[in-house]
Amino acid sequence: MSTEVAADVVIRPIRDSDAEALGRVHAQCWHEDYDQLVSAATLENLSPRRMAELWTHWMSQGEEFTHVAALVDGEIVGFAGAGPARDEDAPRERELFFIHLLDAHHGKGIGQKLFDAAVGDAAVYLWVPSANERAVHFYDRNGFTADGVSHDEPFLGESIHEVRMVR
């Protein structure tokens, strides 16, 4: 990674004032990440305003949750979130809920910085769409392995097949 890129990237905890920007970026990331996984009609139902409302909720979850944003030139371009495991059969106490980064910023080390800020070296697990090879490869590089558990996750009236990965 070049020092120029590193100097322009700031990873920090999200703030209440970030909700609107996070909603926009989250909706755009879902369009970029899920356009091959769900129908175009489903993605048209994504609302940056609704995503901002979800972020307002997520921000108030408590100290055991970690939510960080990546900023380039002062603009949010990605985010990550982790917290207590949600599954009854969770293989770890903590779960990485999501990492999303705008496509224009992939390959610059920003996703790794988000990952490191959200979970560091902790023993965690996550769910990832099995068809998202880029994400699966990223998690492989970070020491995760699929544990053989999978499910179909509801997503805006459709479903996405996900595999569980553990580190």
Secondary structure, DSSP 8 states (H G I E B T S, - for coil): --HHHHHHEEEEE--GGGHHHHHHHHHHHHHHHHTTTS-HHHHHT--HHHHHHHHHHHHTS-TT-EEEEEEETTEEEEEEEEEE--STT-SSSEEEEEEEE-GGGTTSSHHHHHHHHHHTT--EEEEEETT-HHHHHHHHHTT-EEEEEEEEEEETTEEEEEEEEE-
